[in-house]
Amino acid sequence: MNVLNRRQALQRALLNGKNKQDAYHPFPWYESMRKDAPVFFDEESQVWSVFLYDDVKKVIGDKELFSSYVPPQQSSSIGNSIINMDPPRHTQIRSVVNKAFTPRVMKQWEPRIQEITDELIEKFRGRSEFDLVHDFSYPLPVIVISELLGVPSEHMDQFKAWSDLLVSTPKDNSEEAENAFLEERNKCEEELAAFFASIIEEKRSKPGQDIISILVEAEETGEKLTGEELIPFCTLLLVAGNETTTNLISNAMYSILETPNIYDDLRTHPELMPQAVEEALRFRAPAPVLRRIAKQDTEIGGHLIKEGDMVLAFVASANRDEAKFDRPHMFDIRRHPNPHIAFGHGIHFCLGAPLARLEATIALTALISAFPHMECVSITPIENSVIYGLKSFRVKMD
């Protein structure tokens, strides 16, 4: 199956799944699939889907059996990045980019993240109602990732437009929708490539303390990241640092507000916030599904998956597997242990996980501390099968 056909098959499979579920409440569908068809083959799209914890973990973590590789010359900028690479190049690039996400680097950014958080809260303090996504959980991560990358944050709205498009899917399975989507996405790719190419050149001549400068200067076994590798990685960081963390913060706060007594519990015991963030990642995973290609014939749940077959691993379903988690449908901020796989597993475990955890912990602690009482007014889910979160989340305070 060529790359274009694989992309179309992936989109069809995701749309078929989307049609069977509520955008922000897909969990009954996941539960029924775990029970009735834990390893499912979609005849229309010719794509496998797996829903149980052990099966999902195997698909996303076994690099000998499953590949993330997509041929670069026919893929998108994110498709050309580290998430779609296999060893040995994945290992080489990951060893370089790890330098930008060490505990020491993250610790240095903690005061600045706290400062941005406090500044955002001050803007809506005193109001009786605000949109938590628009006013808080969206601007915080995009400002942070902009500063981390070393690019001007005044491009924030453009960053949002770019990243939203890169994680979107066509409106339906029609050829017209597919063509319109590809045209818009290709334009976005060109704009992003030009933008980051300019920034990278600036950093080569005048490096700073930001991530792009670290990556430009980093060497590993005599190799540097080329411009062709840097641009996709910067794009990946922009999208992941924006979309994933925004949705983590929004999903976490919604889960806190819908569960009785949790808001007051966290206000009284802020030291529980790191555990609450982990539970939010399990309970409402921002990246609900990951894609892999079988590298050889293998068996999962009694089904033969052939070499070259595409497999969708439903992480959000795995995180609610009754065989792995006690009372999985309960949001429990004291859950222990909590072996969720919201950030992936194996060699592709999310590089930005420490940053996302840090941002969410700081943001939610500050927000709950600032307002003695908060309640949900309304939500508007993101209508997208690739990411899971809220487009709008209106809350009111006393």
Stockholm file with secondary structure:
# STOCKHOLM 1.0

chainA/1-398         MNVLNRRQALQRALLNGKNKQDAYHPFPWYESMRKDAPVFFDEESQVWSVFLYDDVKKVIGDKELFSSYVPPQQSSSIGNSIINMDPPRHTQIRSVVNKAFTPRVMKQWEPRIQEITDELIEKFRGRSEFDLVHDFSYPLPVIVISELLGVPSEHMDQFKAWSDLLVSTPKDNSEEAENAFLEERNKCEEELAAFFASIIEEKRSKPGQDIISILVEAEETGEKLTGEELIPFCTLLLVAGNETTTNLISNAMYSILETPNIYDDLRTHPELMPQAVEEALRFRAPAPVLRRIAKQDTEIGGHLIKEGDMVLAFVASANRDEAKFDRPHMFDIRRHPNPHIAFGHGIHFCLGAPLARLEATIALTALISAFPHMECVSITPIENSVIYGLKSFRVKMD
#=GR chainA/1-398 SS CCHHHHHHHHHHHHHHHHTTSBTTBCHHHHHHHHHHCSEEEETTTTEEEECSHHHHHHHHHCTTTEECCCCGGGSCTTTTSGGGCCTTHHHHHHHHHGGGGCHHHHHHHHHHHHHHHHHHHHHHTTCSEEEHIIIIITHHHHHHHHHHHTCCGGGHHHHHHHHHHHTCCCSSSSHHHHHHHHHHHHHHHHHHHHHHHHHHHHHHHSCCSSHHHHHHHCCBTTBCCCHHHHHHHHHHHHHIIIIIHHHHHHHHHHHHHHSTTHHHHHHHCGGGHHHHHHHHHHHTCSSCEEEEEESSCEEETTEEECTTCEEEEEHHHHTTCTTTSSSTTSCCTTCSSCCCCTTCCGGGSCTTHHHHHHHHHHHHHHHHHHCSCEEEEEEEECCCSSSCCEEEEEEEEC
#=GC SS_cons         CCHHHHHHHHHHHHHHHHTTSBTTBCHHHHHHHHHHCSEEEETTTTEEEECSHHHHHHHHHCTTTEECCCCGGGSCTTTTSGGGCCTTHHHHHHHHHGGGGCHHHHHHHHHHHHHHHHHHHHHHTTCSEEEHIIIIITHHHHHHHHHHHTCCGGGHHHHHHHHHHHTCCCSSSSHHHHHHHHHHHHHHHHHHHHHHHHHHHHHHHSCCSSHHHHHHHCCBTTBCCCHHHHHHHHHHHHHIIIIIHHHHHHHHHHHHHHSTTHHHHHHHCGGGHHHHHHHHHHHTCSSCEEEEEESSCEEETTEEECTTCEEEEEHHHHTTCTTTSSSTTSCCTTCSSCCCCTTCCGGGSCTTHHHHHHHHHHHHHHHHHHCSCEEEEEEEECCCSSSCCEEEEEEEEC
//
